Amino acid sequence: MAKKLTTKQRIHISNLAAIKRATYKARLEDVINYDLSFYRFKNGKLNLSKMARCTGLSWGFLHKYLWFKGL
């Protein structure tokens, strides 16, 4: 049977999640502000796999947030 989390534990977990989210967003903004031609194929599409490897962000995260931004 799973233990219930205390209020302190819930606050700590939400703080960790907020910090992780902020770091990912900051790293994503750095990538977008960088020269995107480095991450492009010859046909002009973005190479998300290369971008994920170089930045350390997951492919799914990049795919979702770049789609939101319209890239």
PyMOL Python script that loads the backbone (N, CA, C, O; Angstrom):
from pymol import cmd

cmd.read_pdbstr("""\
ATOM      1  N   MET A   1       0.837  -1.173   0.000  1.00  0.00           N
ATOM      2  CA  MET A   1       0.000   0.000   0.000  1.00  0.00           C
ATOM      3  C   MET A   1       0.891   1.250   0.000  1.00  0.00           C
ATOM      4  O   MET A   1       1.857   1.330   0.759  1.00  0.00           O
ATOM      5  N   ALA A   2       0.564   2.207  -0.844  1.00  0.00           N
ATOM      6  CA  ALA A   2       1.367   3.415  -0.985  1.00  0.00           C
ATOM      7  C   ALA A   2       1.121   4.360   0.185  1.00  0.00           C
ATOM      8  O   ALA A   2      -0.003   4.515   0.661  1.00  0.00           O
ATOM      9  N   LYS A   3       2.203   4.983   0.632  1.00  0.00           N
ATOM     10  CA  LYS A   3       2.091   5.959   1.711  1.00  0.00           C
ATOM     11  C   LYS A   3       1.577   7.281   1.156  1.00  0.00           C
ATOM     12  O   LYS A   3       1.843   7.627   0.004  1.00  0.00           O
ATOM     13  N   LYS A   4       0.848   8.008   1.972  1.00  0.00           N
ATOM     14  CA  LYS A   4       0.409   9.341   1.576  1.00  0.00           C
ATOM     15  C   LYS A   4       1.551  10.321   1.790  1.00  0.00           C
ATOM     16  O   LYS A   4       2.333  10.195   2.733  1.00  0.00           O
ATOM     17  N   LEU A   5       1.630  11.288   0.909  1.00  0.00           N
ATOM     18  CA  LEU A   5       2.672  12.299   1.033  1.00  0.00           C
ATOM     19  C   LEU A   5       2.231  13.379   2.009  1.00  0.00           C
ATOM     20  O   LEU A   5       1.053  13.731   2.083  1.00  0.00           O
ATOM     21  N   THR A   6       3.193  13.894   2.750  1.00  0.00           N
ATOM     22  CA  THR A   6       2.896  15.002   3.644  1.00  0.00           C
ATOM     23  C   THR A   6       2.857  16.291   2.829  1.00  0.00           C
ATOM     24  O   THR A   6       3.283  16.323   1.674  1.00  0.00           O
ATOM     25  N   THR A   7       2.354  17.325   3.431  1.00  0.00           N
ATOM     26  CA  THR A   7       2.279  18.618   2.750  1.00  0.00           C
ATOM     27  C   THR A   7       3.670  19.122   2.392  1.00  0.00           C
ATOM     28  O   THR A   7       3.882  19.677   1.314  1.00  0.00           O
ATOM     29  N   LYS A   8       4.620  18.924   3.312  1.00  0.00           N
ATOM     30  CA  LYS A   8       5.990  19.357   3.056  1.00  0.00           C
ATOM     31  C   LYS A   8       6.581  18.632   1.849  1.00  0.00           C
ATOM     32  O   LYS A   8       7.282  19.234   1.036  1.00  0.00           O
ATOM     33  N   GLN A   9       6.292  17.334   1.739  1.00  0.00           N
ATOM     34  CA  GLN A   9       6.804  16.556   0.614  1.00  0.00           C
ATOM     35  C   GLN A   9       6.182  17.021  -0.698  1.00  0.00           C
ATOM     36  O   GLN A   9       6.870  17.124  -1.713  1.00  0.00           O
ATOM     37  N   ARG A  10       4.884  17.301  -0.676  1.00  0.00           N
ATOM     38  CA  ARG A  10       4.218  17.797  -1.891  1.00  0.00           C
ATOM     39  C   ARG A  10       4.798  19.127  -2.345  1.00  0.00           C
ATOM     40  O   ARG A  10       5.014  19.344  -3.537  1.00  0.00           O
ATOM     41  N   ILE A  11       5.051  20.023  -1.386  1.00  0.00           N
ATOM     42  CA  ILE A  11       5.637  21.331  -1.708  1.00  0.00           C
ATOM     43  C   ILE A  11       7.035  21.146  -2.293  1.00  0.00           C
ATOM     44  O   ILE A  11       7.397  21.805  -3.268  1.00  0.00           O
ATOM     45  N   HIS A  12       7.808  20.260  -1.704  1.00  0.00           N
ATOM     46  CA  HIS A  12       9.162  20.005  -2.188  1.00  0.00           C
ATOM     47  C   HIS A  12       9.140  19.453  -3.612  1.00  0.00           C
ATOM     48  O   HIS A  12       9.924  19.883  -4.459  1.00  0.00           O
ATOM     49  N   ILE A  13       8.250  18.510  -3.874  1.00  0.00           N
ATOM     50  CA  ILE A  13       8.145  17.920  -5.221  1.00  0.00           C
ATOM     51  C   ILE A  13       7.703  18.957  -6.237  1.00  0.00           C
ATOM     52  O   ILE A  13       8.218  18.988  -7.355  1.00  0.00           O
ATOM     53  N   SER A  14       6.754  19.808  -5.864  1.00  0.00           N
ATOM     54  CA  SER A  14       6.304  20.839  -6.812  1.00  0.00           C
ATOM     55  C   SER A  14       7.401  21.869  -7.063  1.00  0.00           C
ATOM     56  O   SER A  14       7.523  22.382  -8.175  1.00  0.00           O
ATOM     57  N   ASN A  15       8.207  22.179  -6.032  1.00  0.00           N
ATOM     58  CA  ASN A  15       9.338  23.098  -6.227  1.00  0.00           C
ATOM     59  C   ASN A  15      10.375  22.498  -7.166  1.00  0.00           C
ATOM     60  O   ASN A  15      10.905  23.198  -8.028  1.00  0.00           O
ATOM     61  N   LEU A  16      10.672  21.206  -7.011  1.00  0.00           N
ATOM     62  CA  LEU A  16      11.614  20.545  -7.907  1.00  0.00           C
ATOM     63  C   LEU A  16      11.104  20.551  -9.344  1.00  0.00           C
ATOM     64  O   LEU A  16      11.875  20.777 -10.277  1.00  0.00           O
ATOM     65  N   ALA A  17       9.810  20.302  -9.524  1.00  0.00           N
ATOM     66  CA  ALA A  17       9.226  20.306 -10.861  1.00  0.00           C
ATOM     67  C   ALA A  17       9.283  21.693 -11.488  1.00  0.00           C
ATOM     68  O   ALA A  17       9.541  21.827 -12.684  1.00  0.00           O
ATOM     69  N   ALA A  18       9.044  22.726 -10.682  1.00  0.00           N
ATOM     70  CA  ALA A  18       9.093  24.101 -11.196  1.00  0.00           C
ATOM     71  C   ALA A  18      10.508  24.475 -11.626  1.00  0.00           C
ATOM     72  O   ALA A  18      10.701  25.133 -12.648  1.00  0.00           O
ATOM     73  N   ILE A  19      11.488  24.054 -10.843  1.00  0.00           N
ATOM     74  CA  ILE A  19      12.885  24.341 -11.186  1.00  0.00           C
ATOM     75  C   ILE A  19      13.271  23.623 -12.479  1.00  0.00           C
ATOM     76  O   ILE A  19      13.924  24.203 -13.346  1.00  0.00           O
ATOM     77  N   LYS A  20      12.864  22.364 -12.601  1.00  0.00           N
ATOM     78  CA  LYS A  20      13.171  21.588 -13.812  1.00  0.00           C
ATOM     79  C   LYS A  20      12.509  22.217 -15.034  1.00  0.00           C
ATOM     80  O   LYS A  20      13.133  22.337 -16.088  1.00  0.00           O
ATOM     81  N   ARG A  21      11.247  22.620 -14.892  1.00  0.00           N
ATOM     82  CA  ARG A  21      10.524  23.248 -15.996  1.00  0.00           C
ATOM     83  C   ARG A  21      11.194  24.551 -16.417  1.00  0.00           C
ATOM     84  O   ARG A  21      11.329  24.823 -17.610  1.00  0.00           O
ATOM     85  N   ALA A  22      11.617  25.358 -15.443  1.00  0.00           N
ATOM     86  CA  ALA A  22      12.283  26.627 -15.739  1.00  0.00           C
ATOM     87  C   ALA A  22      13.614  26.404 -16.452  1.00  0.00           C
ATOM     88  O   ALA A  22      13.960  27.151 -17.366  1.00  0.00           O
ATOM     89  N   THR A  23      14.357  25.386 -16.043  1.00  0.00           N
ATOM     90  CA  THR A  23      15.642  25.091 -16.687  1.00  0.00           C
ATOM     91  C   THR A  23      15.434  24.655 -18.126  1.00  0.00           C
ATOM     92  O   THR A  23      16.155  25.087 -19.025  1.00  0.00           O
ATOM     93  N   TYR A  24      14.444  23.794 -18.339  1.00  0.00           N
ATOM     94  CA  TYR A  24      14.150  23.330 -19.693  1.00  0.00           C
ATOM     95  C   TYR A  24      13.717  24.481 -20.583  1.00  0.00           C
ATOM     96  O   TYR A  24      14.153  24.579 -21.730  1.00  0.00           O
ATOM     97  N   LYS A  25      12.861  25.354 -20.063  1.00  0.00           N
ATOM     98  CA  LYS A  25      12.391  26.499 -20.864  1.00  0.00           C
ATOM     99  C   LYS A  25      13.553  27.434 -21.199  1.00  0.00           C
ATOM    100  O   LYS A  25      13.646  27.933 -22.320  1.00  0.00           O
ATOM    101  N   ALA A  26      14.435  27.671 -20.232  1.00  0.00           N
ATOM    102  CA  ALA A  26      15.582  28.547 -20.476  1.00  0.00           C
ATOM    103  C   ALA A  26      16.496  27.941 -21.533  1.00  0.00           C
ATOM    104  O   ALA A  26      16.977  28.648 -22.419  1.00  0.00           O
ATOM    105  N   ARG A  27      16.737  26.637 -21.445  1.00  0.00           N
ATOM    106  CA  ARG A  27      17.588  25.967 -22.426  1.00  0.00           C
ATOM    107  C   ARG A  27      16.943  26.004 -23.809  1.00  0.00           C
ATOM    108  O   ARG A  27      17.627  26.181 -24.817  1.00  0.00           O
ATOM    109  N   LEU A  28      15.618  25.834 -23.848  1.00  0.00           N
ATOM    110  CA  LEU A  28      14.899  25.896 -25.121  1.00  0.00           C
ATOM    111  C   LEU A  28      15.010  27.283 -25.746  1.00  0.00           C
ATOM    112  O   LEU A  28      15.229  27.403 -26.951  1.00  0.00           O
ATOM    113  N   GLU A  29      14.862  28.324 -24.941  1.00  0.00           N
ATOM    114  CA  GLU A  29      14.991  29.686 -25.454  1.00  0.00           C
ATOM    115  C   GLU A  29      16.408  29.935 -25.978  1.00  0.00           C
ATOM    116  O   GLU A  29      16.578  30.614 -26.990  1.00  0.00           O
ATOM    117  N   ASP A  30      17.417  29.396 -25.306  1.00  0.00           N
ATOM    118  CA  ASP A  30      18.793  29.534 -25.787  1.00  0.00           C
ATOM    119  C   ASP A  30      18.962  28.868 -27.147  1.00  0.00           C
ATOM    120  O   ASP A  30      19.640  29.401 -28.025  1.00  0.00           O
ATOM    121  N   VAL A  31      18.349  27.710 -27.317  1.00  0.00           N
ATOM    122  CA  VAL A  31      18.446  26.986 -28.588  1.00  0.00           C
ATOM    123  C   VAL A  31      17.755  27.766 -29.695  1.00  0.00           C
ATOM    124  O   VAL A  31      18.278  27.872 -30.804  1.00  0.00           O
ATOM    125  N   ILE A  32      16.585  28.309 -29.398  1.00  0.00           N
ATOM    126  CA  ILE A  32      15.832  29.043 -30.421  1.00  0.00           C
ATOM    127  C   ILE A  32      16.554  30.328 -30.802  1.00  0.00           C
ATOM    128  O   ILE A  32      16.523  30.730 -31.965  1.00  0.00           O
ATOM    129  N   ASN A  33      17.204  30.978 -29.840  1.00  0.00           N
ATOM    130  CA  ASN A  33      17.926  32.215 -30.129  1.00  0.00           C
ATOM    131  C   ASN A  33      19.239  31.958 -30.865  1.00  0.00           C
ATOM    132  O   ASN A  33      19.811  32.876 -31.455  1.00  0.00           O
ATOM    133  N   TYR A  34      19.723  30.705 -30.833  1.00  0.00           N
ATOM    134  CA  TYR A  34      20.942  30.338 -31.543  1.00  0.00           C
ATOM    135  C   TYR A  34      20.634  30.255 -33.038  1.00  0.00           C
ATOM    136  O   TYR A  34      19.468  30.221 -33.431  1.00  0.00           O
ATOM    137  N   ASP A  35      21.658  30.222 -33.857  1.00  0.00           N
ATOM    138  CA  ASP A  35      21.498  30.112 -35.301  1.00  0.00           C
ATOM    139  C   ASP A  35      20.872  28.762 -35.649  1.00  0.00           C
ATOM    140  O   ASP A  35      21.536  27.731 -35.540  1.00  0.00           O
ATOM    141  N   LEU A  36      19.609  28.753 -36.066  1.00  0.00           N
ATOM    142  CA  LEU A  36      18.897  27.506 -36.330  1.00  0.00           C
ATOM    143  C   LEU A  36      19.373  26.817 -37.607  1.00  0.00           C
ATOM    144  O   LEU A  36      19.008  25.666 -37.845  1.00  0.00           O
ATOM    145  N   SER A  37      20.172  27.482 -38.429  1.00  0.00           N
ATOM    146  CA  SER A  37      20.662  26.840 -39.648  1.00  0.00           C
ATOM    147  C   SER A  37      21.585  25.658 -39.318  1.00  0.00           C
ATOM    148  O   SER A  37      21.752  24.754 -40.136  1.00  0.00           O
ATOM    149  N   PHE A  38      22.181  25.667 -38.121  1.00  0.00           N
ATOM    150  CA  PHE A  38      23.021  24.550 -37.683  1.00  0.00           C
ATOM    151  C   PHE A  38      22.196  23.274 -37.546  1.00  0.00           C
ATOM    152  O   PHE A  38      22.719  22.176 -37.742  1.00  0.00           O
ATOM    153  N   TYR A  39      20.913  23.407 -37.213  1.00  0.00           N
ATOM    154  CA  TYR A  39      20.047  22.250 -36.966  1.00  0.00           C
ATOM    155  C   TYR A  39      19.162  21.899 -38.164  1.00  0.00           C
ATOM    156  O   TYR A  39      18.256  21.077 -38.023  1.00  0.00           O
ATOM    157  N   ARG A  40      19.389  22.484 -39.314  1.00  0.00           N
ATOM    158  CA  ARG A  40      18.513  22.249 -40.461  1.00  0.00           C
ATOM    159  C   ARG A  40      19.078  21.201 -41.409  1.00  0.00           C
ATOM    160  O   ARG A  40      20.291  21.066 -41.568  1.00  0.00           O
ATOM    161  N   PHE A  41      18.152  20.452 -42.042  1.00  0.00           N
ATOM    162  CA  PHE A  41      18.516  19.564 -43.138  1.00  0.00           C
ATOM    163  C   PHE A  41      18.747  20.417 -44.379  1.00  0.00           C
ATOM    164  O   PHE A  41      18.508  21.624 -44.353  1.00  0.00           O
ATOM    165  N   LYS A  42      19.206  19.806 -45.461  1.00  0.00           N
ATOM    166  CA  LYS A  42      19.403  20.538 -46.710  1.00  0.00           C
ATOM    167  C   LYS A  42      18.076  20.991 -47.307  1.00  0.00           C
ATOM    168  O   LYS A  42      18.031  21.984 -48.034  1.00  0.00           O
ATOM    169  N   ASN A  43      16.972  20.260 -47.002  1.00  0.00           N
ATOM    170  CA  ASN A  43      15.676  20.664 -47.553  1.00  0.00           C
ATOM    171  C   ASN A  43      15.000  21.749 -46.712  1.00  0.00           C
ATOM    172  O   ASN A  43      13.888  22.162 -47.039  1.00  0.00           O
ATOM    173  N   GLY A  44      15.641  22.222 -45.638  1.00  0.00           N
ATOM    174  CA  GLY A  44      15.122  23.335 -44.857  1.00  0.00           C
ATOM    175  C   GLY A  44      14.366  22.942 -43.599  1.00  0.00           C
ATOM    176  O   GLY A  44      14.029  23.808 -42.792  1.00  0.00           O
ATOM    177  N   LYS A  45      14.093  21.658 -43.414  1.00  0.00           N
ATOM    178  CA  LYS A  45      13.380  21.232 -42.202  1.00  0.00           C
ATOM    179  C   LYS A  45      14.351  21.153 -41.029  1.00  0.00           C
ATOM    180  O   LYS A  45      15.549  20.937 -41.208  1.00  0.00           O
ATOM    181  N   LEU A  46      13.805  21.335 -39.818  1.00  0.00           N
ATOM    182  CA  LEU A  46      14.638  21.224 -38.622  1.00  0.00           C
ATOM    183  C   LEU A  46      14.945  19.762 -38.319  1.00  0.00           C
ATOM    184  O   LEU A  46      14.065  18.906 -38.406  1.00  0.00           O
ATOM    185  N   ASN A  47      16.174  19.482 -37.968  1.00  0.00           N
ATOM    186  CA  ASN A  47      16.592  18.143 -37.577  1.00  0.00           C
ATOM    187  C   ASN A  47      16.456  18.051 -36.059  1.00  0.00           C
ATOM    188  O   ASN A  47      17.380  18.394 -35.321  1.00  0.00           O
ATOM    189  N   LEU A  48      15.291  17.583 -35.602  1.00  0.00           N
ATOM    190  CA  LEU A  48      15.015  17.538 -34.173  1.00  0.00           C
ATOM    191  C   LEU A  48      15.918  16.552 -33.441  1.00  0.00           C
ATOM    192  O   LEU A  48      16.272  16.782 -32.285  1.00  0.00           O
ATOM    193  N   SER A  49      16.289  15.468 -34.091  1.00  0.00           N
ATOM    194  CA  SER A  49      17.160  14.486 -33.446  1.00  0.00           C
ATOM    195  C   SER A  49      18.527  15.093 -33.146  1.00  0.00           C
ATOM    196  O   SER A  49      19.079  14.886 -32.065  1.00  0.00           O
ATOM    197  N   LYS A  50      19.069  15.839 -34.097  1.00  0.00           N
ATOM    198  CA  LYS A  50      20.364  16.495 -33.893  1.00  0.00           C
ATOM    199  C   LYS A  50      20.237  17.561 -32.807  1.00  0.00           C
ATOM    200  O   LYS A  50      21.119  17.697 -31.959  1.00  0.00           O
ATOM    201  N   MET A  51      19.144  18.312 -32.834  1.00  0.00           N
ATOM    202  CA  MET A  51      18.921  19.349 -31.841  1.00  0.00           C
ATOM    203  C   MET A  51      18.806  18.739 -30.444  1.00  0.00           C
ATOM    204  O   MET A  51      19.329  19.288 -29.474  1.00  0.00           O
ATOM    205  N   ALA A  52      18.123  17.609 -30.350  1.00  0.00           N
ATOM    206  CA  ALA A  52      17.965  16.938 -29.051  1.00  0.00           C
ATOM    207  C   ALA A  52      19.308  16.443 -28.532  1.00  0.00           C
ATOM    208  O   ALA A  52      19.602  16.581 -27.344  1.00  0.00           O
ATOM    209  N   ARG A  53      20.123  15.871 -29.406  1.00  0.00           N
ATOM    210  CA  ARG A  53      21.436  15.378 -28.979  1.00  0.00           C
ATOM    211  C   ARG A  53      22.346  16.516 -28.528  1.00  0.00           C
ATOM    212  O   ARG A  53      23.057  16.382 -27.531  1.00  0.00           O
ATOM    213  N   CYS A  54      22.331  17.625 -29.247  1.00  0.00           N
ATOM    214  CA  CYS A  54      23.240  18.730 -28.943  1.00  0.00           C
ATOM    215  C   CYS A  54      22.822  19.513 -27.698  1.00  0.00           C
ATOM    216  O   CYS A  54      23.677  20.018 -26.970  1.00  0.00           O
ATOM    217  N   THR A  55      21.529  19.615 -27.453  1.00  0.00           N
ATOM    218  CA  THR A  55      21.056  20.445 -26.344  1.00  0.00           C
ATOM    219  C   THR A  55      20.813  19.670 -25.062  1.00  0.00           C
ATOM    220  O   THR A  55      20.777  20.259 -23.981  1.00  0.00           O
ATOM    221  N   GLY A  56      20.648  18.366 -25.164  1.00  0.00           N
ATOM    222  CA  GLY A  56      20.360  17.575 -23.982  1.00  0.00           C
ATOM    223  C   GLY A  56      18.894  17.533 -23.620  1.00  0.00           C
ATOM    224  O   GLY A  56      18.527  16.997 -22.575  1.00  0.00           O
ATOM    225  N   LEU A  57      18.054  18.088 -24.464  1.00  0.00           N
ATOM    226  CA  LEU A  57      16.603  18.036 -24.256  1.00  0.00           C
ATOM    227  C   LEU A  57      16.047  16.838 -24.997  1.00  0.00           C
ATOM    228  O   LEU A  57      16.628  16.392 -25.986  1.00  0.00           O
ATOM    229  N   SER A  58      14.935  16.317 -24.532  1.00  0.00           N
ATOM    230  CA  SER A  58      14.362  15.147 -25.193  1.00  0.00           C
ATOM    231  C   SER A  58      13.697  15.542 -26.507  1.00  0.00           C
ATOM    232  O   SER A  58      13.272  16.682 -26.690  1.00  0.00           O
ATOM    233  N   TRP A  59      13.615  14.569 -27.417  1.00  0.00           N
ATOM    234  CA  TRP A  59      13.015  14.794 -28.722  1.00  0.00           C
ATOM    235  C   TRP A  59      11.542  15.178 -28.565  1.00  0.00           C
ATOM    236  O   TRP A  59      11.057  16.073 -29.256  1.00  0.00           O
ATOM    237  N   GLY A  60      10.838  14.509 -27.664  1.00  0.00           N
ATOM    238  CA  GLY A  60       9.411  14.788 -27.450  1.00  0.00           C
ATOM    239  C   GLY A  60       9.181  16.190 -26.924  1.00  0.00           C
ATOM    240  O   GLY A  60       8.252  16.871 -27.358  1.00  0.00           O
ATOM    241  N   PHE A  61      10.019  16.631 -25.989  1.00  0.00           N
ATOM    242  CA  PHE A  61       9.902  17.983 -25.443  1.00  0.00           C
ATOM    243  C   PHE A  61      10.111  19.021 -26.541  1.00  0.00           C
ATOM    244  O   PHE A  61       9.338  19.970 -26.666  1.00  0.00           O
ATOM    245  N   LEU A  62      11.164  18.832 -27.333  1.00  0.00           N
ATOM    246  CA  LEU A  62      11.442  19.774 -28.421  1.00  0.00           C
ATOM    247  C   LEU A  62      10.318  19.785 -29.447  1.00  0.00           C
ATOM    248  O   LEU A  62       9.900  20.846 -29.910  1.00  0.00           O
ATOM    249  N   HIS A  63       9.835  18.610 -29.796  1.00  0.00           N
ATOM    250  CA  HIS A  63       8.774  18.500 -30.795  1.00  0.00           C
ATOM    251  C   HIS A  63       7.533  19.248 -30.332  1.00  0.00           C
ATOM    252  O   HIS A  63       6.913  19.975 -31.109  1.00  0.00           O
ATOM    253  N   LYS A  64       7.172  19.072 -29.073  1.00  0.00           N
ATOM    254  CA  LYS A  64       5.967  19.709 -28.537  1.00  0.00           C
ATOM    255  C   LYS A  64       6.115  21.235 -28.494  1.00  0.00           C
ATOM    256  O   LYS A  64       5.232  21.954 -28.962  1.00  0.00           O
ATOM    257  N   TYR A  65       7.217  21.728 -27.940  1.00  0.00           N
ATOM    258  CA  TYR A  65       7.350  23.169 -27.766  1.00  0.00           C
ATOM    259  C   TYR A  65       7.685  23.894 -29.068  1.00  0.00           C
ATOM    260  O   TYR A  65       7.304  25.053 -29.233  1.00  0.00           O
ATOM    261  N   LEU A  66       8.378  23.251 -29.982  1.00  0.00           N
ATOM    262  CA  LEU A  66       8.617  23.906 -31.274  1.00  0.00           C
ATOM    263  C   LEU A  66       7.337  23.936 -32.100  1.00  0.00           C
ATOM    264  O   LEU A  66       7.123  24.859 -32.886  1.00  0.00           O
ATOM    265  N   TRP A  67       6.486  22.928 -31.922  1.00  0.00           N
ATOM    266  CA  TRP A  67       5.196  22.927 -32.610  1.00  0.00           C
ATOM    267  C   TRP A  67       4.330  24.057 -32.076  1.00  0.00           C
ATOM    268  O   TRP A  67       3.627  24.713 -32.844  1.00  0.00           O
ATOM    269  N   PHE A  68       4.375  24.298 -30.738  1.00  0.00           N
ATOM    270  CA  PHE A  68       3.624  25.405 -30.142  1.00  0.00           C
ATOM    271  C   PHE A  68       4.108  26.739 -30.702  1.00  0.00           C
ATOM    272  O   PHE A  68       3.309  27.646 -30.937  1.00  0.00           O
ATOM    273  N   LYS A  69       5.428  26.855 -30.915  1.00  0.00           N
ATOM    274  CA  LYS A  69       5.990  28.093 -31.422  1.00  0.00           C
ATOM    275  C   LYS A  69       5.841  28.254 -32.934  1.00  0.00           C
ATOM    276  O   LYS A  69       6.096  29.330 -33.473  1.00  0.00           O
ATOM    277  N   GLY A  70       5.430  27.191 -33.613  1.00  0.00           N
ATOM    278  CA  GLY A  70       5.228  27.265 -35.052  1.00  0.00           C
ATOM    279  C   GLY A  70       6.485  27.071 -35.870  1.00  0.00           C
ATOM    280  O   GLY A  70       6.554  27.511 -37.018  1.00  0.00           O
ATOM    281  N   LEU A  71       7.484  26.414 -35.293  1.00  0.00           N
ATOM    282  CA  LEU A  71       8.730  26.185 -36.039  1.00  0.00           C
ATOM    283  C   LEU A  71       8.735  24.822 -36.646  1.00  0.00           C
ATOM    284  O   LEU A  71       9.700  24.446 -37.311  1.00  0.00           O
TER     285      LEU A  71
END
""", "prot")
cmd.dss("prot")
cmd.show_as("cartoon", "prot")
cmd.util.cbc("prot")
cmd.orient("prot")
